[in-house]
Amino acid sequence: MKMIGEIKLNKYDASYDSVLMQFSLPLEQAQFTGMPDEMVRKAKEDTSRNPIVITHDSQPVGFFVLCTGELVSEYTPNQQALLLIAFSINHSEQGKGYAKVGLQLLSGFIAEHFPEKNEVVLAVNGKNKPAQRLYKKVGFKDTGRRKVGKIGEQMILSLHL
């Protein structure tokens, strides 16, 4: 499937709020992630959280947070790792390839904005098969580590940069 237009990763700024605050997900997806409005609020209180917006032709279609600091150590001993949390694509924009392309752009984005980092880790719920397939398709590997989350066991996946 070919996408017309440009997909980019952008550091969050308030100009994206009008679209981000209206993101919606069906319940079966929302249970596995944090919504942009809540994540932006938390990032304003915690500088180790770096909100990232996936845009298509400058319009927000997806969102996630790259964390540095204390939280990362719960997922990996690597001091040069980032933790990816709250990945989502707005429900109305799903099925268009944005998640895959957004994740494929991650290595270059991190090289530019977090040059000292050499790994991205994330936790994906054992029941969230579509997300597991997506992450593995773009190169994340199962570390074999597990963590108990709010709604069950999570697999810790890693992408070496």
LINFEN-V448995 format. One record per backbone hydrogen bond with DSSP energy under -0.5 kcal/mol. NH is the residue of the N-H (numbers start at 0). CO is the residue of the C=O. If there is no record, write none. Layout:
NH/CO ; NH/CO
This chain:
4/2 ; 7/54 ; 9/52 ; 11/50 ; 15/12 ; 16/13 ; 18/15 ; 19/15 ; 20/16 ; 21/18 ; 22/19 ; 28/25 ; 29/25 ; 30/26 ; 31/28 ; 32/29 ; 38/34 ; 39/35 ; 40/36 ; 41/37 ; 42/38 ; 43/39 ; 44/40 ; 44/41 ; 45/41 ; 48/45 ; 49/47 ; 49/65 ; 50/48 ; 51/63 ; 52/9 ; 53/61 ; 54/7 ; 54/52 ; 55/58 ; 56/5 ; 58/55 ; 60/53 ; 61/53 ; 62/87 ; 63/51 ; 64/84 ; 65/49 ; 66/64 ; 66/82 ; 67/47 ; 71/68 ; 72/68 ; 72/69 ; 73/70 ; 74/71 ; 75/71 ; 80/77 ; 81/118 ; 82/66 ; 83/81 ; 83/120 ; 84/64 ; 84/82 ; 87/62 ; 89/60 ; 90/23 ; 92/89 ; 93/90 ; 95/92 ; 100/96 ; 101/97 ; 102/98 ; 103/99 ; 104/100 ; 105/102 ; 108/104 ; 109/105 ; 110/106 ; 111/107 ; 112/108 ; 113/109 ; 116/113 ; 117/79 ; 118/79 ; 119/158 ; 120/81 ; 121/156 ; 122/83 ; 123/154 ; 125/152 ; 127/124 ; 128/126 ; 131/127 ; 132/128 ; 133/129 ; 134/130 ; 135/131 ; 136/132 ; 137/133 ; 138/135 ; 139/134 ; 140/157 ; 142/155 ; 146/153 ; 148/146 ; 148/151 ; 151/148 ; 153/146 ; 154/123 ; 155/144 ; 156/121 ; 156/154 ; 157/140 ; 158/119 ; 160/117
